[in-house]
Every structure is written in C-alpha cells, then in structure tokens.
Amino acid sequence: MKVVIAPDPRLRVKTKQVKKITPELIKLGRAMIKFTQSFIDPQGMGLSTNQIGRDEKFFVAKLGKDFIMCFNPQIISQSPKKKVFFEGCLSIPDYYGEVKRPISIKAMFDNEGGKKITKTFSGISSWIFQHEVDHLNGILFMDHVLKHKGRVYKFIGKDRAGGEIFEEVTL
C-alpha cells in the first residue's frame, strides 16, 4: 500500500457511497489501519480511501484510543466555536498548516458491521474526523490554509535533543 501524494488528481476525487460493506472492504480497512499505524503520530492518525487511490467513501482513523472504520461518514452539525489547529497530512509530507475548524461535531457513519452510528466528537477526534471527511470530498487541509491565509510550515529536521524543527514558508 502506498500513499497518494499531492498534487495527484486522485486526491481531488469525490468518493462514492458504499452501498454494501463487503468482506473485501473490511479487509481493506484493516490493511489501512495497519498501514496507518506504521506512521509516527501525529502523521498516522487517519487515512481515507482516495489517499490510497480508491474511490469508496470510507476512512480509518484513531478516534479516541482505537482505530475505527467509518463508512459513508457525514457531519450532521458542528459547534459555532472554532479553534486553530496545527494540521498535517500523509499526502502532503513534511508540510503543516494552521487550520481553523469547529471544536466539536456531531457525525454519522456506518461501522464495519453496517450499523449506523451517530456520535459527537470533540478536540483532536473532531479535527481528525473533519480532515478525513474533507479528503473524501476532494478537499485537502492546505485548501483551508490558503483560503483563510493561515501560516504554513515545513518540517526541516530535529535538533540535538530530538525536538522537531519547523520553518515557516510562503506559498
């Protein structure tokens, strides 16, 4: 499994509803979880199907303690209060940006058993869910950064103590 890297046009595809959650899709979801776990946090928090060149509407993400599969996810409502969060993406390696998102959302999705789940997410889980839903709609976090004239940073290495070093870049 390989991550599709921007500006690949497959990242701009609006994914298609999953009509039936098949054993093959569940197997793919489990492989996506294992693959995502191979990345270091915070990069490995979620992965959408179009990030691996597929067009089914589902993603895997670490929402809370464990990874879950979210089929046909949608955001039902969101809090009016927003916060800026430092966001990155496996499909835009080494770049991070300031993205303003609602601090909590109410979402609905089908789990791997086909059960419709309605759940409220807040904090990091809210940001991850929103980020992955954006992917499924062909939107990248960098679109939000550019739209709101946020700052962009490039990871340039680690210092002697192992701390990450970022440099602000202009686009």
BALOBA-1460 file (C-alpha; in Angstrom, 3 decimals):
// residues 171
<rec num="1" residu="m" x="0.000" y="0.000" z="0.000"/>
<rec num="2" residu="k" x="1.276" y="3.453" z="-0.938"/>
<rec num="3" residu="v" x="0.061" y="6.921" z="-0.013"/>
<rec num="4" residu="v" x="-1.013" y="9.112" z="-2.931"/>
<rec num="5" residu="i" x="0.994" y="12.344" z="-2.741"/>
<rec num="6" residu="a" x="-0.313" y="15.813" z="-3.749"/>
<rec num="7" residu="p" x="-0.784" y="17.143" z="-6.385"/>
<rec num="8" residu="d" x="-2.022" y="13.740" z="-7.666"/>
<rec num="9" residu="p" x="-5.544" y="14.305" z="-9.103"/>
<rec num="10" residu="r" x="-6.888" y="11.211" z="-7.296"/>
<rec num="11" residu="l" x="-6.847" y="13.311" z="-4.100"/>
<rec num="12" residu="r" x="-9.423" y="15.650" z="-5.679"/>
<rec num="13" residu="v" x="-11.924" y="12.874" z="-6.442"/>
<rec num="14" residu="k" x="-15.251" y="12.962" z="-4.583"/>
<rec num="15" residu="t" x="-15.648" y="9.410" z="-3.371"/>
<rec num="16" residu="k" x="-18.711" y="7.228" z="-3.991"/>
<rec num="17" residu="q" x="-21.160" y="5.987" z="-1.344"/>
<rec num="18" residu="v" x="-20.506" y="2.452" z="-0.149"/>
<rec num="19" residu="k" x="-23.706" y="0.562" z="-0.989"/>
<rec num="20" residu="k" x="-22.670" y="-2.633" z="0.781"/>
<rec num="21" residu="i" x="-19.900" y="-3.199" z="3.307"/>
<rec num="22" residu="t" x="-18.297" y="-6.336" z="1.927"/>
<rec num="23" residu="p" x="-15.677" y="-8.630" z="3.492"/>
<rec num="24" residu="e" x="-13.234" y="-7.241" z="0.903"/>
<rec num="25" residu="l" x="-13.816" y="-3.657" z="2.096"/>
<rec num="26" residu="i" x="-13.398" y="-4.722" z="5.731"/>
<rec num="27" residu="k" x="-10.153" y="-6.478" z="4.798"/>
<rec num="28" residu="l" x="-9.021" y="-3.289" z="3.020"/>
<rec num="29" residu="g" x="-9.974" y="-1.246" z="6.094"/>
<rec num="30" residu="r" x="-7.920" y="-3.499" z="8.368"/>
<rec num="31" residu="a" x="-4.946" y="-3.210" z="6.000"/>
<rec num="32" residu="m" x="-5.376" y="0.585" z="6.005"/>
<rec num="33" residu="i" x="-5.351" y="0.603" z="9.824"/>
<rec num="34" residu="k" x="-2.181" y="-1.485" z="9.952"/>
<rec num="35" residu="f" x="-0.564" y="0.737" z="7.322"/>
<rec num="36" residu="t" x="-1.579" y="3.948" z="9.133"/>
<rec num="37" residu="q" x="-0.213" y="2.628" z="12.424"/>
<rec num="38" residu="s" x="3.189" y="2.260" z="10.747"/>
<rec num="39" residu="f" x="3.496" y="6.065" z="10.653"/>
<rec num="40" residu="i" x="4.577" y="8.093" z="13.675"/>
<rec num="41" residu="d" x="1.975" y="10.254" z="15.450"/>
<rec num="42" residu="p" x="0.667" y="12.755" z="14.568"/>
<rec num="43" residu="q" x="1.026" y="11.775" z="10.897"/>
<rec num="44" residu="g" x="-0.586" y="8.362" z="11.336"/>
<rec num="45" residu="m" x="-3.957" y="9.384" z="12.767"/>
<rec num="46" residu="g" x="-6.170" y="8.625" z="9.770"/>
<rec num="47" residu="l" x="-6.282" y="7.510" z="6.166"/>
<rec num="48" residu="s" x="-9.018" y="7.921" z="3.574"/>
<rec num="49" residu="t" x="-9.553" y="5.648" z="0.591"/>
<rec num="50" residu="n" x="-8.610" y="8.256" z="-2.018"/>
<rec num="51" residu="q" x="-5.239" y="8.610" z="-0.263"/>
<rec num="52" residu="i" x="-4.508" y="5.087" z="-1.479"/>
<rec num="53" residu="g" x="-6.031" y="5.600" z="-4.931"/>
<rec num="54" residu="r" x="-9.519" y="4.205" z="-4.256"/>
<rec num="55" residu="d" x="-12.892" y="5.922" z="-4.593"/>
<rec num="56" residu="e" x="-15.070" y="4.306" z="-1.914"/>
<rec num="57" residu="k" x="-16.442" y="6.706" z="0.719"/>
<rec num="58" residu="f" x="-14.699" y="5.489" z="3.869"/>
<rec num="59" residu="f" x="-11.742" y="6.164" z="6.072"/>
<rec num="60" residu="v" x="-9.937" y="4.697" z="9.051"/>
<rec num="61" residu="a" x="-8.916" y="6.892" z="11.956"/>
<rec num="62" residu="k" x="-7.730" y="6.840" z="15.524"/>
<rec num="63" residu="l" x="-10.718" y="8.443" z="17.201"/>
<rec num="64" residu="g" x="-10.066" y="8.036" z="20.888"/>
<rec num="65" residu="k" x="-7.946" y="5.075" z="21.984"/>
<rec num="66" residu="d" x="-8.550" y="2.842" z="18.980"/>
<rec num="67" residu="f" x="-8.746" y="2.945" z="15.213"/>
<rec num="68" residu="i" x="-12.188" y="2.599" z="13.678"/>
<rec num="69" residu="m" x="-13.583" y="2.302" z="10.158"/>
<rec num="70" residu="c" x="-16.093" y="4.944" z="9.098"/>
<rec num="71" residu="f" x="-18.171" y="4.134" z="6.010"/>
<rec num="72" residu="n" x="-20.259" y="6.877" z="4.345"/>
<rec num="73" residu="p" x="-19.360" y="9.454" z="7.022"/>
<rec num="74" residu="q" x="-21.147" y="12.757" z="7.235"/>
<rec num="75" residu="i" x="-21.088" y="15.721" z="9.559"/>
<rec num="76" residu="i" x="-24.599" y="16.455" z="10.803"/>
<rec num="77" residu="s" x="-23.851" y="19.553" z="12.864"/>
<rec num="78" residu="q" x="-20.908" y="21.493" z="14.207"/>
<rec num="79" residu="s" x="-20.244" y="23.837" z="17.066"/>
<rec num="80" residu="p" x="-20.159" y="27.537" z="16.254"/>
<rec num="81" residu="k" x="-16.956" y="27.836" z="18.282"/>
<rec num="82" residu="k" x="-13.804" y="27.243" z="16.228"/>
<rec num="83" residu="k" x="-10.147" y="26.855" z="17.033"/>
<rec num="84" residu="v" x="-6.932" y="26.932" z="15.017"/>
<rec num="85" residu="f" x="-5.131" y="23.611" z="14.940"/>
<rec num="86" residu="f" x="-1.699" y="22.690" z="13.551"/>
<rec num="87" residu="e" x="-2.568" y="20.146" z="10.846"/>
<rec num="88" residu="g" x="-0.562" y="17.852" z="8.606"/>
<rec num="89" residu="c" x="-1.301" y="15.077" z="6.133"/>
<rec num="90" residu="l" x="0.305" y="11.887" z="4.874"/>
<rec num="91" residu="s" x="-0.440" y="13.081" z="1.312"/>
<rec num="92" residu="i" x="1.432" y="16.368" z="1.855"/>
<rec num="93" residu="p" x="4.555" y="15.111" z="3.625"/>
<rec num="94" residu="d" x="6.603" y="17.461" z="5.799"/>
<rec num="95" residu="y" x="4.177" y="20.398" z="5.485"/>
<rec num="96" residu="y" x="1.867" y="21.624" z="8.221"/>
<rec num="97" residu="g" x="-0.547" y="24.498" z="8.434"/>
<rec num="98" residu="e" x="-2.869" y="26.381" z="10.718"/>
<rec num="99" residu="v" x="-6.444" y="25.251" z="10.069"/>
<rec num="100" residu="k" x="-9.487" y="26.727" z="11.780"/>
<rec num="101" residu="r" x="-12.176" y="24.123" z="12.435"/>
<rec num="102" residu="p" x="-15.197" y="23.691" z="14.718"/>
<rec num="103" residu="i" x="-14.133" y="22.365" z="18.130"/>
<rec num="104" residu="s" x="-16.862" y="19.714" z="18.114"/>
<rec num="105" residu="i" x="-19.078" y="17.999" z="15.576"/>
<rec num="106" residu="k" x="-21.958" y="15.563" z="15.515"/>
<rec num="107" residu="a" x="-21.311" y="12.906" z="12.898"/>
<rec num="108" residu="m" x="-22.999" y="9.876" z="11.435"/>
<rec num="109" residu="f" x="-21.342" y="6.891" z="9.755"/>
<rec num="110" residu="d" x="-21.715" y="3.161" z="9.244"/>
<rec num="111" residu="n" x="-19.340" y="0.937" z="11.203"/>
<rec num="112" residu="e" x="-17.765" y="-2.202" z="9.768"/>
<rec num="113" residu="g" x="-20.785" y="-4.225" z="10.881"/>
<rec num="114" residu="g" x="-23.073" y="-1.970" z="8.841"/>
<rec num="115" residu="k" x="-24.614" y="-0.344" z="11.918"/>
<rec num="116" residu="k" x="-25.410" y="3.377" z="11.623"/>
<rec num="117" residu="i" x="-23.555" y="5.271" z="14.355"/>
<rec num="118" residu="t" x="-24.292" y="8.831" z="15.467"/>
<rec num="119" residu="k" x="-21.613" y="10.301" z="17.682"/>
<rec num="120" residu="t" x="-20.289" y="13.631" z="18.906"/>
<rec num="121" residu="f" x="-16.567" y="14.208" z="18.543"/>
<rec num="122" residu="s" x="-14.588" y="16.982" z="20.189"/>
<rec num="123" residu="g" x="-10.963" y="18.065" z="20.357"/>
<rec num="124" residu="i" x="-8.481" y="16.068" z="18.304"/>
<rec num="125" residu="s" x="-11.072" y="13.450" z="17.310"/>
<rec num="126" residu="s" x="-13.224" y="16.229" z="15.845"/>
<rec num="127" residu="w" x="-10.309" y="17.574" z="13.780"/>
<rec num="128" residu="i" x="-9.341" y="14.126" z="12.528"/>
<rec num="129" residu="f" x="-12.923" y="13.287" z="11.512"/>
<rec num="130" residu="q" x="-13.300" y="16.613" z="9.676"/>
<rec num="131" residu="h" x="-9.912" y="16.196" z="7.963"/>
<rec num="132" residu="e" x="-10.820" y="12.720" z="6.692"/>
<rec num="133" residu="v" x="-14.320" y="13.755" z="5.534"/>
<rec num="134" residu="d" x="-12.658" y="16.596" z="3.630"/>
<rec num="135" residu="h" x="-10.431" y="14.018" z="1.879"/>
<rec num="136" residu="l" x="-13.480" y="12.019" z="0.817"/>
<rec num="137" residu="n" x="-14.845" y="15.220" z="-0.749"/>
<rec num="138" residu="g" x="-11.603" y="16.009" z="-2.592"/>
<rec num="139" residu="i" x="-10.525" y="18.744" z="-0.167"/>
<rec num="140" residu="l" x="-7.035" y="18.982" z="1.322"/>
<rec num="141" residu="f" x="-6.122" y="20.753" z="4.568"/>
<rec num="142" residu="m" x="-3.922" y="23.099" z="2.545"/>
<rec num="143" residu="d" x="-7.084" y="24.392" z="0.815"/>
<rec num="144" residu="h" x="-8.300" y="25.652" z="4.211"/>
<rec num="145" residu="v" x="-4.904" y="27.174" z="4.995"/>
<rec num="146" residu="l" x="-4.812" y="29.071" z="1.708"/>
<rec num="147" residu="k" x="-8.461" y="30.161" z="1.912"/>
<rec num="148" residu="h" x="-8.008" y="31.643" z="5.387"/>
<rec num="149" residu="k" x="-4.484" y="32.911" z="4.738"/>
<rec num="150" residu="g" x="-3.072" y="30.729" z="7.502"/>
<rec num="151" residu="r" x="0.591" y="30.063" z="8.044"/>
<rec num="152" residu="v" x="2.404" y="27.070" z="6.523"/>
<rec num="153" residu="y" x="5.417" y="25.319" z="7.991"/>
<rec num="154" residu="k" x="7.905" y="22.808" z="6.626"/>
<rec num="155" residu="f" x="9.496" y="20.186" z="8.829"/>
<rec num="156" residu="i" x="13.244" y="20.588" z="8.348"/>
<rec num="157" residu="g" x="14.684" y="18.149" z="10.858"/>
<rec num="158" residu="k" x="15.369" y="17.548" z="14.510"/>
<rec num="159" residu="d" x="17.567" y="19.380" z="16.941"/>
<rec num="160" residu="r" x="20.200" y="17.664" z="19.123"/>
<rec num="161" residu="a" x="17.626" y="16.952" z="21.823"/>
<rec num="162" residu="g" x="15.305" y="15.275" z="19.304"/>
<rec num="163" residu="g" x="12.832" y="18.156" z="19.099"/>
<rec num="164" residu="e" x="11.233" y="18.866" z="15.750"/>
<rec num="165" residu="i" x="12.307" y="21.977" z="13.837"/>
<rec num="166" residu="f" x="9.845" y="23.773" z="11.562"/>
<rec num="167" residu="e" x="10.402" y="26.694" z="9.252"/>
<rec num="168" residu="e" x="7.609" y="28.993" z="8.108"/>
<rec num="169" residu="v" x="7.251" y="29.034" z="4.318"/>
<rec num="170" residu="t" x="5.333" y="31.299" z="1.974"/>
<rec num="171" residu="l" x="3.220" y="29.862" z="-0.803"/>
